Amino acid sequence: MLVNSIPKPNFLLSKLIDLKDFNYSSLFFSQLPHPNDYAFNVMIRGLTTSWQKYNLSLEFYYRMKALGLKSNNFTYPFVFISCGCLLMVDHGRLAHSMVFRSGLGLDCHVRHSLITMYARCGELGCARKVFDDITDRDLVSWNSMISGYSKMGFAREAVELFGRMRGEGLEANEMGLVTVLGACGSLGDLGLGRWIEEFVLDSKMEVNSFIGSALINMYGKCGDLLSARRVFDGMVNKPVVAWNAMITG
């Protein structure tokens, strides 16, 4: 492309990042004379998802703002993910205020990442406020809030919110079921845990390594080792986490 003078730097940068070559991508970006918002967004996404270099992701975000480039709904979700992973809630709040100023508060990806960021930083009140302000909640919105409660040790709130979600007619997916099973184990809620297993079987969902391990862990914490062993023996491919859950139980 260089030899034949094909000027498509943004296209090439995105493909280099897809190849997960950090050094080459960084070098290529540094050679761009005037990187635009697309180039910055691509780098921020790569730094957050491909390389988990969260500090550098935030550095690129602030460089982008210093150049007067406009952040958008392709920028903020990855900025919030980085803030959450670094537990930098102050930077997250500052970016949150910019979301409101730019009118991006209704974007679903921005809202989901906001909930996750606040929850990871222990600001469950802020996460819940973002969640409650969503009028058209989808499954990702519910899962983000339920997961936030569960990971921060608020198992009862996670189970209660799961009940509300079911009451509004939404069917849980694999991610939501695994999260709630963890909360059931923490609470010793064997009844709900058994209901989830029945739901999985009735829905003809695959009892894969994630759901199977979560069920074993839940039954083990609730003291029902016969059910835990039954699930364990029924798994065709047993990952290490399933063995560990069974041994621990």
C-alpha positions as CSV (number, residue, x, y, z in Angstrom):
1,M,0.0,0.0,0.0
2,L,2.8,2.4,0.8
3,V,4.8,1.6,-2.4
4,N,1.7,2.1,-4.5
5,S,0.6,5.2,-2.7
6,I,-2.8,3.9,-1.6
7,P,-3.8,6.4,1.1
8,K,-6.1,4.4,3.4
9,P,-4.6,4.9,6.8
10,N,-7.8,4.4,8.8
11,F,-8.6,1.1,7.0
12,L,-5.1,-0.2,7.6
13,L,-5.0,0.9,11.2
14,S,-8.2,-1.0,12.0
15,K,-6.9,-4.1,10.3
16,L,-3.6,-4.0,12.2
17,I,-5.5,-3.8,15.5
18,D,-7.6,-6.7,14.5
19,L,-4.3,-8.6,14.1
20,K,-3.5,-7.6,17.7
21,D,-0.1,-6.3,16.9
22,F,0.4,-3.6,19.5
23,N,3.9,-2.4,18.5
24,Y,3.1,-2.2,14.8
25,S,-0.2,-0.5,15.4
26,S,1.3,2.0,17.8
27,L,4.1,2.8,15.3
28,F,1.6,3.2,12.5
29,F,-0.6,5.5,14.5
30,S,2.5,7.7,15.5
31,Q,3.2,8.2,11.8
32,L,-0.3,9.6,11.0
33,P,0.3,13.4,10.5
34,H,-3.3,14.3,11.5
35,P,-5.1,11.4,13.2
36,N,-8.9,12.0,13.2
37,D,-11.5,10.8,15.7
38,Y,-11.9,7.5,13.9
39,A,-8.2,6.7,14.3
40,F,-8.3,7.6,18.0
41,N,-11.5,5.5,18.5
42,V,-9.9,2.5,16.8
43,M,-6.8,2.8,19.0
44,I,-8.9,3.3,22.2
45,R,-10.9,0.2,21.3
46,G,-7.8,-1.9,20.7
47,L,-6.1,-0.7,23.8
48,T,-9.1,-1.6,25.9
49,T,-10.2,-4.9,24.3
50,S,-7.2,-6.5,22.5
51,W,-4.4,-5.4,24.8
52,Q,-6.0,-4.4,28.1
53,K,-3.7,-1.4,28.4
54,Y,-6.3,0.6,30.2
55,N,-4.0,3.4,31.3
56,L,-2.9,4.0,27.8
57,S,-6.5,3.9,26.6
58,L,-7.3,6.8,28.9
59,E,-4.2,8.6,27.8
60,F,-5.4,8.4,24.2
61,Y,-8.8,9.6,25.2
62,Y,-7.3,12.8,26.8
63,R,-5.0,13.3,23.8
64,M,-8.0,13.1,21.6
65,K,-9.8,15.8,23.6
66,A,-6.7,18.0,23.8
67,L,-6.6,18.0,20.0
68,G,-10.2,19.2,19.9
69,L,-11.6,16.0,18.4
70,K,-15.1,15.1,19.4
71,S,-15.7,11.9,21.4
72,N,-18.7,9.9,20.5
73,N,-20.6,6.7,21.2
74,F,-17.7,4.7,19.8
75,T,-15.4,6.3,22.3
76,Y,-17.1,6.4,25.7
77,P,-18.0,2.7,26.1
78,F,-14.3,1.8,26.0
79,V,-13.3,4.7,28.2
80,F,-15.8,3.6,30.8
81,I,-14.5,0.0,30.6
82,S,-11.0,1.3,31.2
83,C,-12.1,3.4,34.2
84,G,-13.9,0.5,35.7
85,C,-10.9,-1.9,35.3
86,L,-8.6,0.7,36.8
87,L,-11.1,1.7,39.6
88,M,-10.8,5.3,38.5
89,V,-14.3,6.4,39.3
90,D,-13.3,10.1,39.2
91,H,-12.2,9.9,35.6
92,G,-15.4,7.9,34.9
93,R,-17.6,10.6,36.4
94,L,-15.8,13.3,34.4
95,A,-16.4,11.3,31.2
96,H,-20.0,10.7,32.3
97,S,-20.6,14.5,32.5
98,M,-19.2,14.8,29.0
99,V,-21.7,12.2,27.8
100,F,-24.6,14.4,29.0
101,R,-23.2,17.5,27.4
102,S,-22.8,15.7,24.1
103,G,-26.3,14.2,24.2
104,L,-25.1,10.6,24.2
105,G,-26.9,9.6,27.4
106,L,-29.5,7.6,25.5
107,D,-27.0,5.4,23.6
108,C,-27.5,1.8,24.8
109,H,-23.7,0.8,24.6
110,V,-22.8,4.0,26.6
111,R,-25.4,3.2,29.3
112,H,-24.4,-0.4,29.7
113,S,-20.7,0.5,30.1
114,L,-21.6,3.2,32.6
115,I,-23.5,0.7,34.7
116,T,-20.6,-1.7,34.6
117,M,-18.0,1.0,35.4
118,Y,-19.9,2.3,38.4
119,A,-20.5,-1.2,39.7
120,R,-16.9,-2.2,39.4
121,C,-15.9,0.9,41.3
122,G,-18.3,0.1,44.1
123,E,-20.6,3.0,43.3
124,L,-23.7,0.8,43.1
125,G,-26.0,3.8,43.9
126,C,-24.7,5.6,40.7
127,A,-25.0,2.4,38.7
128,R,-28.6,1.9,39.9
129,K,-29.5,5.5,39.0
130,V,-28.2,5.0,35.5
131,F,-30.2,1.7,35.3
132,D,-33.4,3.3,36.7
133,D,-33.2,6.1,34.2
134,I,-33.3,3.7,31.3
135,T,-36.9,3.5,30.1
136,D,-36.4,0.8,27.4
137,R,-34.3,-1.7,29.3
138,D,-33.0,-4.6,27.3
139,L,-31.4,-7.8,28.5
140,V,-27.9,-6.3,28.6
141,S,-29.1,-3.5,30.9
142,W,-30.6,-6.0,33.3
143,N,-27.5,-8.3,33.2
144,S,-25.1,-5.4,33.7
145,M,-26.9,-4.3,36.9
146,I,-27.5,-7.8,38.2
147,S,-23.8,-8.7,37.6
148,G,-22.8,-5.5,39.4
149,Y,-24.8,-6.4,42.5
150,S,-23.5,-10.0,42.5
151,K,-19.8,-9.1,42.0
152,M,-19.9,-6.6,44.8
153,G,-21.4,-9.0,47.2
154,F,-25.0,-7.8,47.1
155,A,-26.5,-11.2,46.3
156,R,-30.0,-10.5,47.7
157,E,-30.3,-7.4,45.5
158,A,-29.1,-9.4,42.5
159,V,-31.7,-12.1,43.0
160,E,-34.5,-9.6,43.6
161,L,-33.6,-7.7,40.4
162,F,-33.5,-11.0,38.5
163,G,-37.1,-11.6,39.8
164,R,-38.1,-8.2,38.6
165,M,-36.6,-8.9,35.2
166,R,-38.6,-12.2,34.9
167,G,-41.7,-10.3,36.0
168,E,-41.3,-7.9,33.1
169,G,-41.3,-10.9,30.7
170,L,-37.6,-11.0,29.8
171,E,-36.0,-14.4,29.5
172,A,-32.5,-14.7,31.0
173,N,-29.5,-15.7,28.8
174,E,-26.5,-17.7,29.7
175,M,-24.6,-14.7,31.2
176,G,-27.5,-13.7,33.4
177,L,-28.1,-17.3,34.6
178,V,-24.5,-17.8,35.5
179,T,-24.5,-14.6,37.5
180,V,-27.7,-15.4,39.4
181,L,-26.6,-18.9,40.2
182,G,-23.5,-17.4,41.9
183,A,-25.9,-15.2,43.9
184,C,-28.1,-18.2,44.8
185,G,-25.0,-20.0,46.1
186,S,-24.1,-17.0,48.3
187,L,-27.6,-16.8,49.7
188,G,-28.2,-20.5,50.0
189,D,-31.3,-20.1,47.8
190,L,-31.6,-23.7,46.7
191,G,-35.2,-23.2,45.4
192,L,-34.3,-20.6,42.8
193,G,-31.1,-22.5,41.9
194,R,-33.2,-25.6,41.1
195,W,-35.7,-23.5,39.1
196,I,-32.8,-22.2,37.0
197,E,-31.6,-25.7,36.2
198,E,-35.2,-26.7,35.2
199,F,-35.4,-23.5,33.1
200,V,-32.1,-24.4,31.3
201,L,-33.3,-28.0,30.6
202,D,-36.8,-26.9,29.5
203,S,-35.3,-24.3,27.2
204,K,-33.0,-27.0,25.7
205,M,-30.0,-24.8,26.6
206,E,-26.6,-26.6,26.5
207,V,-25.2,-27.3,30.0
208,N,-21.8,-26.0,28.9
209,S,-18.8,-25.4,31.0
210,F,-20.1,-22.0,32.2
211,I,-23.6,-23.0,33.2
212,G,-22.5,-26.5,34.4
213,S,-19.7,-25.1,36.6
214,A,-22.1,-22.4,38.0
215,L,-24.7,-25.1,38.8
216,I,-22.1,-27.3,40.6
217,N,-20.8,-24.3,42.6
218,M,-24.4,-23.3,43.5
219,Y,-25.4,-26.8,44.7
220,G,-22.2,-27.2,46.6
221,K,-22.6,-23.9,48.5
222,C,-26.2,-24.9,49.2
223,G,-25.1,-28.3,50.6
224,D,-26.9,-30.4,47.9
225,L,-23.8,-32.4,46.9
226,L,-25.9,-35.2,45.2
227,S,-27.3,-32.6,42.7
228,A,-23.8,-31.1,42.3
229,R,-22.4,-34.6,41.5
230,R,-25.3,-35.3,39.1
231,V,-24.6,-32.1,37.1
232,F,-20.8,-32.9,37.2
233,D,-21.3,-36.4,35.9
234,G,-23.6,-35.2,33.2
235,M,-21.0,-32.8,31.7
236,V,-19.3,-34.3,28.6
237,N,-16.4,-31.8,28.7
238,K,-15.4,-31.0,32.2
239,P,-13.2,-27.8,32.5
240,V,-10.8,-27.3,35.4
241,V,-13.3,-24.9,37.0
242,A,-15.9,-27.7,37.1
243,W,-13.5,-30.0,38.8
244,N,-12.5,-27.3,41.3
245,A,-16.1,-26.5,42.1
246,M,-16.9,-30.2,42.7
247,I,-13.8,-30.8,44.8
248,T,-14.5,-27.6,46.8
249,G,-18.1,-28.6,47.4
